[in-house]
Amino acid sequence: MANGDVDALFVERQAARERVLVEKGREEVKLSRDKLRKMGEAEGSESTVDSQVDKDVEDEASV
């Protein structure tokens, strides 16, 4: 294998790891959001909770 091939393989694996972490984070956010709704703590302010969670997901995805 040429050195460039090894570098390309490393970059592909790193990108795959990052995609998995982002997807896990989204799943955790979804579960947290669902839990808040079920508990009724966000009654009347669900849109505020949703917008904050969406902002947090976007911030983490941009890292």
PDB file of N, CA, C and O in Angstrom:
ATOM      1  N   MET A   1       0.836  -1.193   0.000  1.00  0.00           N
ATOM      2  CA  MET A   1       0.000   0.000   0.000  1.00  0.00           C
ATOM      3  C   MET A   1       0.874   1.247   0.000  1.00  0.00           C
ATOM      4  O   MET A   1       1.871   1.335   0.716  1.00  0.00           O
ATOM      5  N   ALA A   2       0.483   2.173  -0.796  1.00  0.00           N
ATOM      6  CA  ALA A   2       1.203   3.439  -0.834  1.00  0.00           C
ATOM      7  C   ALA A   2       0.803   4.289   0.361  1.00  0.00           C
ATOM      8  O   ALA A   2      -0.267   4.105   0.942  1.00  0.00           O
ATOM      9  N   ASN A   3       1.661   5.204   0.712  1.00  0.00           N
ATOM     10  CA  ASN A   3       1.405   6.065   1.863  1.00  0.00           C
ATOM     11  C   ASN A   3       0.106   6.859   1.689  1.00  0.00           C
ATOM     12  O   ASN A   3      -0.628   7.059   2.657  1.00  0.00           O
ATOM     13  N   GLY A   4      -0.178   7.304   0.489  1.00  0.00           N
ATOM     14  CA  GLY A   4      -1.413   8.042   0.213  1.00  0.00           C
ATOM     15  C   GLY A   4      -2.649   7.192   0.444  1.00  0.00           C
ATOM     16  O   GLY A   4      -3.674   7.690   0.909  1.00  0.00           O
ATOM     17  N   ASP A   5      -2.552   5.886   0.113  1.00  0.00           N
ATOM     18  CA  ASP A   5      -3.673   4.976   0.341  1.00  0.00           C
ATOM     19  C   ASP A   5      -3.953   4.828   1.829  1.00  0.00           C
ATOM     20  O   ASP A   5      -5.110   4.785   2.247  1.00  0.00           O
ATOM     21  N   VAL A   6      -2.897   4.750   2.624  1.00  0.00           N
ATOM     22  CA  VAL A   6      -3.051   4.619   4.074  1.00  0.00           C
ATOM     23  C   VAL A   6      -3.703   5.876   4.637  1.00  0.00           C
ATOM     24  O   VAL A   6      -4.595   5.790   5.481  1.00  0.00           O
ATOM     25  N   ASP A   7      -3.264   7.037   4.174  1.00  0.00           N
ATOM     26  CA  ASP A   7      -3.855   8.299   4.627  1.00  0.00           C
ATOM     27  C   ASP A   7      -5.333   8.379   4.263  1.00  0.00           C
ATOM     28  O   ASP A   7      -6.154   8.789   5.084  1.00  0.00           O
ATOM     29  N   ALA A   8      -5.674   7.992   3.046  1.00  0.00           N
ATOM     30  CA  ALA A   8      -7.072   8.035   2.606  1.00  0.00           C
ATOM     31  C   ALA A   8      -7.925   7.084   3.436  1.00  0.00           C
ATOM     32  O   ALA A   8      -9.055   7.413   3.797  1.00  0.00           O
ATOM     33  N   LEU A   9      -7.391   5.914   3.735  1.00  0.00           N
ATOM     34  CA  LEU A   9      -8.115   4.942   4.553  1.00  0.00           C
ATOM     35  C   LEU A   9      -8.341   5.486   5.957  1.00  0.00           C
ATOM     36  O   LEU A   9      -9.423   5.327   6.523  1.00  0.00           O
ATOM     37  N   PHE A  10      -7.324   6.126   6.515  1.00  0.00           N
ATOM     38  CA  PHE A  10      -7.455   6.721   7.847  1.00  0.00           C
ATOM     39  C   PHE A  10      -8.539   7.797   7.860  1.00  0.00           C
ATOM     40  O   PHE A  10      -9.360   7.842   8.776  1.00  0.00           O
ATOM     41  N   VAL A  11      -8.544   8.654   6.854  1.00  0.00           N
ATOM     42  CA  VAL A  11      -9.532   9.734   6.775  1.00  0.00           C
ATOM     43  C   VAL A  11     -10.940   9.151   6.654  1.00  0.00           C
ATOM     44  O   VAL A  11     -11.869   9.647   7.291  1.00  0.00           O
ATOM     45  N   GLU A  12     -11.107   8.111   5.847  1.00  0.00           N
ATOM     46  CA  GLU A  12     -12.420   7.475   5.699  1.00  0.00           C
ATOM     47  C   GLU A  12     -12.901   6.892   7.021  1.00  0.00           C
ATOM     48  O   GLU A  12     -14.064   7.059   7.387  1.00  0.00           O
ATOM     49  N   ARG A  13     -12.017   6.213   7.736  1.00  0.00           N
ATOM     50  CA  ARG A  13     -12.400   5.608   9.016  1.00  0.00           C
ATOM     51  C   ARG A  13     -12.736   6.676  10.047  1.00  0.00           C
ATOM     52  O   ARG A  13     -13.682   6.515  10.817  1.00  0.00           O
ATOM     53  N   GLN A  14     -11.973   7.764  10.071  1.00  0.00           N
ATOM     54  CA  GLN A  14     -12.244   8.852  11.011  1.00  0.00           C
ATOM     55  C   GLN A  14     -13.606   9.481  10.713  1.00  0.00           C
ATOM     56  O   GLN A  14     -14.371   9.763  11.636  1.00  0.00           O
ATOM     57  N   ALA A  15     -13.912   9.698   9.449  1.00  0.00           N
ATOM     58  CA  ALA A  15     -15.207  10.273   9.067  1.00  0.00           C
ATOM     59  C   ALA A  15     -16.344   9.339   9.462  1.00  0.00           C
ATOM     60  O   ALA A  15     -17.394   9.798   9.910  1.00  0.00           O
ATOM     61  N   ALA A  16     -16.147   8.041   9.300  1.00  0.00           N
ATOM     62  CA  ALA A  16     -17.177   7.071   9.695  1.00  0.00           C
ATOM     63  C   ALA A  16     -17.402   7.113  11.198  1.00  0.00           C
ATOM     64  O   ALA A  16     -18.544   7.059  11.655  1.00  0.00           O
ATOM     65  N   ARG A  17     -16.328   7.208  11.969  1.00  0.00           N
ATOM     66  CA  ARG A  17     -16.461   7.304  13.433  1.00  0.00           C
ATOM     67  C   ARG A  17     -17.250   8.551  13.823  1.00  0.00           C
ATOM     68  O   ARG A  17     -18.123   8.496  14.688  1.00  0.00           O
ATOM     69  N   GLU A  18     -16.940   9.665  13.185  1.00  0.00           N
ATOM     70  CA  GLU A  18     -17.630  10.919  13.488  1.00  0.00           C
ATOM     71  C   GLU A  18     -19.112  10.833  13.144  1.00  0.00           C
ATOM     72  O   GLU A  18     -19.951  11.334  13.892  1.00  0.00           O
ATOM     73  N   ARG A  19     -19.443  10.198  12.014  1.00  0.00           N
ATOM     74  CA  ARG A  19     -20.857  10.039  11.649  1.00  0.00           C
ATOM     75  C   ARG A  19     -21.594   9.206  12.691  1.00  0.00           C
ATOM     76  O   ARG A  19     -22.733   9.517  13.039  1.00  0.00           O
ATOM     77  N   VAL A  20     -20.958   8.157  13.188  1.00  0.00           N
ATOM     78  CA  VAL A  20     -21.575   7.311  14.213  1.00  0.00           C
ATOM     79  C   VAL A  20     -21.810   8.118  15.484  1.00  0.00           C
ATOM     80  O   VAL A  20     -22.880   8.019  16.085  1.00  0.00           O
ATOM     81  N   LEU A  21     -20.836   8.910  15.903  1.00  0.00           N
ATOM     82  CA  LEU A  21     -20.989   9.720  17.113  1.00  0.00           C
ATOM     83  C   LEU A  21     -22.107  10.747  16.968  1.00  0.00           C
ATOM     84  O   LEU A  21     -22.881  10.957  17.902  1.00  0.00           O
ATOM     85  N   VAL A  22     -22.196  11.382  15.814  1.00  0.00           N
ATOM     86  CA  VAL A  22     -23.255  12.365  15.583  1.00  0.00           C
ATOM     87  C   VAL A  22     -24.613  11.680  15.618  1.00  0.00           C
ATOM     88  O   VAL A  22     -25.558  12.208  16.205  1.00  0.00           O
ATOM     89  N   GLU A  23     -24.721  10.513  14.997  1.00  0.00           N
ATOM     90  CA  GLU A  23     -25.996   9.789  14.988  1.00  0.00           C
ATOM     91  C   GLU A  23     -26.391   9.360  16.399  1.00  0.00           C
ATOM     92  O   GLU A  23     -27.562   9.452  16.768  1.00  0.00           O
ATOM     93  N   LYS A  24     -25.431   8.895  17.185  1.00  0.00           N
ATOM     94  CA  LYS A  24     -25.725   8.525  18.575  1.00  0.00           C
ATOM     95  C   LYS A  24     -26.197   9.738  19.361  1.00  0.00           C
ATOM     96  O   LYS A  24     -27.119   9.638  20.170  1.00  0.00           O
ATOM     97  N   GLY A  25     -25.570  10.878  19.127  1.00  0.00           N
ATOM     98  CA  GLY A  25     -25.971  12.108  19.797  1.00  0.00           C
ATOM     99  C   GLY A  25     -27.390  12.507  19.438  1.00  0.00           C
ATOM    100  O   GLY A  25     -28.155  12.938  20.301  1.00  0.00           O
ATOM    101  N   ARG A  26     -27.744  12.367  18.174  1.00  0.00           N
ATOM    102  CA  ARG A  26     -29.109  12.693  17.750  1.00  0.00           C
ATOM    103  C   ARG A  26     -30.118  11.769  18.413  1.00  0.00           C
ATOM    104  O   ARG A  26     -31.190  12.212  18.825  1.00  0.00           O
ATOM    105  N   GLU A  27     -29.779  10.478  18.518  1.00  0.00           N
ATOM    106  CA  GLU A  27     -30.680   9.527  19.174  1.00  0.00           C
ATOM    107  C   GLU A  27     -30.870   9.895  20.642  1.00  0.00           C
ATOM    108  O   GLU A  27     -31.986   9.833  21.158  1.00  0.00           O
ATOM    109  N   GLU A  28     -29.787  10.278  21.315  1.00  0.00           N
ATOM    110  CA  GLU A  28     -29.883  10.666  22.722  1.00  0.00           C
ATOM    111  C   GLU A  28     -30.738  11.915  22.888  1.00  0.00           C
ATOM    112  O   GLU A  28     -31.529  12.010  23.826  1.00  0.00           O
ATOM    113  N   VAL A  29     -30.580  12.866  21.985  1.00  0.00           N
ATOM    114  CA  VAL A  29     -31.378  14.091  22.040  1.00  0.00           C
ATOM    115  C   VAL A  29     -32.853  13.761  21.839  1.00  0.00           C
ATOM    116  O   VAL A  29     -33.715  14.295  22.536  1.00  0.00           O
ATOM    117  N   LYS A  30     -33.137  12.883  20.887  1.00  0.00           N
ATOM    118  CA  LYS A  30     -34.528  12.500  20.624  1.00  0.00           C
ATOM    119  C   LYS A  30     -35.129  11.831  21.851  1.00  0.00           C
ATOM    120  O   LYS A  30     -36.264  12.131  22.222  1.00  0.00           O
ATOM    121  N   LEU A  31     -34.390  10.936  22.481  1.00  0.00           N
ATOM    122  CA  LEU A  31     -34.888  10.269  23.682  1.00  0.00           C
ATOM    123  C   LEU A  31     -35.121  11.271  24.804  1.00  0.00           C
ATOM    124  O   LEU A  31     -36.123  11.186  25.514  1.00  0.00           O
ATOM    125  N   SER A  32     -34.210  12.213  24.967  1.00  0.00           N
ATOM    126  CA  SER A  32     -34.363  13.234  26.005  1.00  0.00           C
ATOM    127  C   SER A  32     -35.584  14.103  25.735  1.00  0.00           C
ATOM    128  O   SER A  32     -36.339  14.426  26.653  1.00  0.00           O
ATOM    129  N   ARG A  33     -35.774  14.474  24.492  1.00  0.00           N
ATOM    130  CA  ARG A  33     -36.922  15.305  24.115  1.00  0.00           C
ATOM    131  C   ARG A  33     -38.226  14.554  24.392  1.00  0.00           C
ATOM    132  O   ARG A  33     -39.171  15.122  24.937  1.00  0.00           O
ATOM    133  N   ASP A  34     -38.270  13.278  24.014  1.00  0.00           N
ATOM    134  CA  ASP A  34     -39.461  12.467  24.261  1.00  0.00           C
ATOM    135  C   ASP A  34     -39.730  12.330  25.750  1.00  0.00           C
ATOM    136  O   ASP A  34     -40.880  12.379  26.185  1.00  0.00           O
ATOM    137  N   LYS A  35     -38.678  12.159  26.525  1.00  0.00           N
ATOM    138  CA  LYS A  35     -38.827  12.023  27.977  1.00  0.00           C
ATOM    139  C   LYS A  35     -39.404  13.304  28.577  1.00  0.00           C
ATOM    140  O   LYS A  35     -40.284  13.246  29.435  1.00  0.00           O
ATOM    141  N   LEU A  36     -38.914  14.455  28.131  1.00  0.00           N
ATOM    142  CA  LEU A  36     -39.439  15.731  28.620  1.00  0.00           C
ATOM    143  C   LEU A  36     -40.923  15.873  28.304  1.00  0.00           C
ATOM    144  O   LEU A  36     -41.706  16.315  29.145  1.00  0.00           O
ATOM    145  N   ARG A  37     -41.296  15.501  27.109  1.00  0.00           N
ATOM    146  CA  ARG A  37     -42.704  15.612  26.729  1.00  0.00           C
ATOM    147  C   ARG A  37     -43.569  14.700  27.584  1.00  0.00           C
ATOM    148  O   ARG A  37     -44.646  15.095  28.032  1.00  0.00           O
ATOM    149  N   LYS A  38     -43.098  13.480  27.811  1.00  0.00           N
ATOM    150  CA  LYS A  38     -43.871  12.524  28.607  1.00  0.00           C
ATOM    151  C   LYS A  38     -44.006  12.993  30.047  1.00  0.00           C
ATOM    152  O   LYS A  38     -45.053  12.799  30.666  1.00  0.00           O
ATOM    153  N   MET A  39     -42.974  13.601  30.579  1.00  0.00           N
ATOM    154  CA  MET A  39     -43.016  14.049  31.967  1.00  0.00           C
ATOM    155  C   MET A  39     -43.908  15.279  32.123  1.00  0.00           C
ATOM    156  O   MET A  39     -44.345  15.590  33.231  1.00  0.00           O
ATOM    157  N   GLY A  40     -44.176  15.967  31.042  1.00  0.00           N
ATOM    158  CA  GLY A  40     -45.053  17.124  31.096  1.00  0.00           C
ATOM    159  C   GLY A  40     -44.370  18.378  31.594  1.00  0.00           C
ATOM    160  O   GLY A  40     -45.038  19.387  31.821  1.00  0.00           O
ATOM    161  N   GLU A  41     -43.054  18.348  31.772  1.00  0.00           N
ATOM    162  CA  GLU A  41     -42.336  19.520  32.271  1.00  0.00           C
ATOM    163  C   GLU A  41     -42.331  20.660  31.261  1.00  0.00           C
ATOM    164  O   GLU A  41     -42.249  21.833  31.626  1.00  0.00           O
ATOM    165  N   ALA A  42     -42.420  20.301  30.006  1.00  0.00           N
ATOM    166  CA  ALA A  42     -42.317  21.320  28.968  1.00  0.00           C
ATOM    167  C   ALA A  42     -43.689  21.760  28.468  1.00  0.00           C
ATOM    168  O   ALA A  42     -43.794  22.364  27.400  1.00  0.00           O
ATOM    169  N   GLU A  43     -44.731  21.466  29.221  1.00  0.00           N
ATOM    170  CA  GLU A  43     -46.084  21.815  28.791  1.00  0.00           C
ATOM    171  C   GLU A  43     -46.187  23.320  28.548  1.00  0.00           C
ATOM    172  O   GLU A  43     -45.851  24.130  29.412  1.00  0.00           O
ATOM    173  N   GLY A  44     -46.650  23.666  27.375  1.00  0.00           N
ATOM    174  CA  GLY A  44     -46.795  25.073  27.022  1.00  0.00           C
ATOM    175  C   GLY A  44     -45.533  25.687  26.458  1.00  0.00           C
ATOM    176  O   GLY A  44     -45.589  26.761  25.859  1.00  0.00           O
ATOM    177  N   SER A  45     -44.399  25.036  26.633  1.00  0.00           N
ATOM    178  CA  SER A  45     -43.150  25.602  26.117  1.00  0.00           C
ATOM    179  C   SER A  45     -42.376  24.574  25.302  1.00  0.00           C
ATOM    180  O   SER A  45     -41.150  24.634  25.216  1.00  0.00           O
ATOM    181  N   GLU A  46     -43.106  23.626  24.702  1.00  0.00           N
ATOM    182  CA  GLU A  46     -42.444  22.587  23.908  1.00  0.00           C
ATOM    183  C   GLU A  46     -41.638  23.176  22.766  1.00  0.00           C
ATOM    184  O   GLU A  46     -40.545  22.695  22.466  1.00  0.00           O
ATOM    185  N   SER A  47     -42.160  24.207  22.128  1.00  0.00           N
ATOM    186  CA  SER A  47     -41.434  24.780  20.995  1.00  0.00           C
ATOM    187  C   SER A  47     -40.105  25.374  21.448  1.00  0.00           C
ATOM    188  O   SER A  47     -39.122  25.328  20.708  1.00  0.00           O
ATOM    189  N   THR A  48     -40.066  25.932  22.656  1.00  0.00           N
ATOM    190  CA  THR A  48     -38.815  26.475  23.189  1.00  0.00           C
ATOM    191  C   THR A  48     -37.815  25.357  23.431  1.00  0.00           C
ATOM    192  O   THR A  48     -36.637  25.481  23.096  1.00  0.00           O
ATOM    193  N   VAL A  49     -38.292  24.262  24.015  1.00  0.00           N
ATOM    194  CA  VAL A  49     -37.422  23.111  24.266  1.00  0.00           C
ATOM    195  C   VAL A  49     -36.920  22.560  22.945  1.00  0.00           C
ATOM    196  O   VAL A  49     -35.727  22.292  22.800  1.00  0.00           O
ATOM    197  N   ASP A  50     -37.819  22.385  21.972  1.00  0.00           N
ATOM    198  CA  ASP A  50     -37.431  21.859  20.669  1.00  0.00           C
ATOM    199  C   ASP A  50     -36.393  22.738  19.992  1.00  0.00           C
ATOM    200  O   ASP A  50     -35.420  22.225  19.438  1.00  0.00           O
ATOM    201  N   SER A  51     -36.580  24.052  20.025  1.00  0.00           N
ATOM    202  CA  SER A  51     -35.629  24.932  19.350  1.00  0.00           C
ATOM    203  C   SER A  51     -34.272  24.901  20.041  1.00  0.00           C
ATOM    204  O   SER A  51     -33.241  24.969  19.371  1.00  0.00           O
ATOM    205  N   GLN A  52     -34.252  24.800  21.367  1.00  0.00           N
ATOM    206  CA  GLN A  52     -32.976  24.725  22.081  1.00  0.00           C
ATOM    207  C   GLN A  52     -32.263  23.416  21.767  1.00  0.00           C
ATOM    208  O   GLN A  52     -31.051  23.403  21.553  1.00  0.00           O
ATOM    209  N   VAL A  53     -33.009  22.319  21.741  1.00  0.00           N
ATOM    210  CA  VAL A  53     -32.416  21.016  21.434  1.00  0.00           C
ATOM    211  C   VAL A  53     -31.885  21.020  20.008  1.00  0.00           C
ATOM    212  O   VAL A  53     -30.777  20.543  19.759  1.00  0.00           O
ATOM    213  N   ASP A  54     -32.665  21.554  19.067  1.00  0.00           N
ATOM    214  CA  ASP A  54     -32.206  21.628  17.681  1.00  0.00           C
ATOM    215  C   ASP A  54     -30.926  22.454  17.568  1.00  0.00           C
ATOM    216  O   ASP A  54     -30.016  22.088  16.824  1.00  0.00           O
ATOM    217  N   LYS A  55     -30.851  23.554  18.295  1.00  0.00           N
ATOM    218  CA  LYS A  55     -29.657  24.399  18.279  1.00  0.00           C
ATOM    219  C   LYS A  55     -28.463  23.627  18.832  1.00  0.00           C
ATOM    220  O   LYS A  55     -27.365  23.702  18.281  1.00  0.00           O
ATOM    221  N   ASP A  56     -28.674  22.882  19.924  1.00  0.00           N
ATOM    222  CA  ASP A  56     -27.590  22.099  20.512  1.00  0.00           C
ATOM    223  C   ASP A  56     -27.090  21.039  19.542  1.00  0.00           C
ATOM    224  O   ASP A  56     -25.884  20.814  19.439  1.00  0.00           O
ATOM    225  N   VAL A  57     -28.002  20.387  18.830  1.00  0.00           N
ATOM    226  CA  VAL A  57     -27.614  19.363  17.857  1.00  0.00           C
ATOM    227  C   VAL A  57     -26.810  19.990  16.730  1.00  0.00           C
ATOM    228  O   VAL A  57     -25.797  19.434  16.308  1.00  0.00           O
ATOM    229  N   GLU A  58     -27.251  21.144  16.237  1.00  0.00           N
ATOM    230  CA  GLU A  58     -26.521  21.819  15.164  1.00  0.00           C
ATOM    231  C   GLU A  58     -25.127  22.226  15.622  1.00  0.00           C
ATOM    232  O   GLU A  58     -24.157  22.078  14.878  1.00  0.00           O
ATOM    233  N   ASP A  59     -25.025  22.742  16.853  1.00  0.00           N
ATOM    234  CA  ASP A  59     -23.726  23.150  17.379  1.00  0.00           C
ATOM    235  C   ASP A  59     -22.786  21.962  17.463  1.00  0.00           C
ATOM    236  O   ASP A  59     -21.614  22.067  17.100  1.00  0.00           O
ATOM    237  N   GLU A  60     -23.289  20.837  17.937  1.00  0.00           N
ATOM    238  CA  GLU A  60     -22.442  19.656  18.088  1.00  0.00           C
ATOM    239  C   GLU A  60     -22.062  19.085  16.733  1.00  0.00           C
ATOM    240  O   GLU A  60     -20.947  18.595  16.559  1.00  0.00           O
ATOM    241  N   ALA A  61     -22.969  19.142  15.776  1.00  0.00           N
ATOM    242  CA  ALA A  61     -22.690  18.615  14.443  1.00  0.00           C
ATOM    243  C   ALA A  61     -21.640  19.453  13.727  1.00  0.00           C
ATOM    244  O   ALA A  61     -20.914  18.936  12.878  1.00  0.00           O
ATOM    245  N   SER A  62     -21.549  20.730  14.055  1.00  0.00           N
ATOM    246  CA  SER A  62     -20.588  21.593  13.380  1.00  0.00           C
ATOM    247  C   SER A  62     -19.179  21.454  13.944  1.00  0.00           C
ATOM    248  O   SER A  62     -18.231  21.999  13.379  1.00  0.00           O
ATOM    249  N   VAL A  63     -19.034  20.739  15.041  1.00  0.00           N
ATOM    250  CA  VAL A  63     -17.713  20.581  15.671  1.00  0.00           C
ATOM    251  C   VAL A  63     -16.879  19.622  14.944  1.00  0.00           C
ATOM    252  O   VAL A  63     -15.740  19.370  15.337  1.00  0.00           O
TER     253      VAL A  63
END
